[in-house]
Amino acid sequence: MRTREMKLKHYGITFEENKWALEQARLKENEKLVRLAAEQSNPDIADGIIRSLMIGESFDKMNKDIDMNIKRDDFYAYRRQATYIFWILLNGRELDRENIDRSDNDYSL
């Protein structure tokens, strides 16, 4: 399936998980993960994806300020892909934190 045709359901992300990911994307502490996800999705429009995910700026507003040089549908397809990558990165970080917490409480000899 082409990236343009991929919806969040194709990535296995529910509405609630997407909402959570977008809330997390607006946190300053997650800026590096957002940047990495955007770069992995499409390096040519990564700055626009970052602006969209972190501050909620729409494609139409960005396209008025600067020529995005991409179709609206394609932009949002790469934004969905970046959201999916970001969601994976967040879940991986959370699992890592859980493992660290467990190892801190490991009293085995």
Secondary structure, DSSP 8 states (H G I E B T S, - for coil): --GGG--HHHHT--HHHHHHHHHHHTSGGGHHHHHHHHHHH-GGGHHHHHHHHHH---HHHHHHHS---S-HHHHHHHHHHHHHHHHHHHHHHHHHHHHHHHHHT----
